[in-house]
């Protein structure tokens, strides 16, 4: 169903109506945008978490292993590169890599070109698993977004991109990236 000027309301509309009644002197529109982003994030994350659990994976495990997969052959990155792509601390990435090694999804070895650096690589088992999981993941994401048509998905993606860039979340390969 699409929102058509008042016939279909969501949970956030109900809250905004309360704010308009209680505080008619403020415009709660920004609250509505933020609340919808937060609620959508929580609802989508729950669905993603449930899907990954079918493969005995956590969201962060998929994040790291899929980062390695999309990096292309030989499916390895330094721990530092993983920190940059996942926005976690080096201490957190070390712990996560340890857990992935214990599950047999990745290996860790000293980089022969730079002995101070650690290379993390997908194992054959890790690659096979993530190759399967990514298909189910994309299928689920398509299902979760199916309420929006193709043009609406493109519009939403563009608006969210604009918001993220405005918040400083630029692509690592952007020459203007600080």
Secondary structure, 3 states (H helix, E strand, C coil): CCCCCCCCCCHHHHHHHHHHHHCCCCCCHHHHHHHHHHHHHHHHHHHHHHHHHCCCCCHHHHHHHHHHHHCCCCCEEEHHHHHHHHCCCHHHHHHHHHHHHHCCCEEEEEECCEEEEEEEEECHHHHHHHHHHHHHHHHHHHHHCCCCCHHHHHHHHHHHHHHHHHCCCCCCCCCCCC
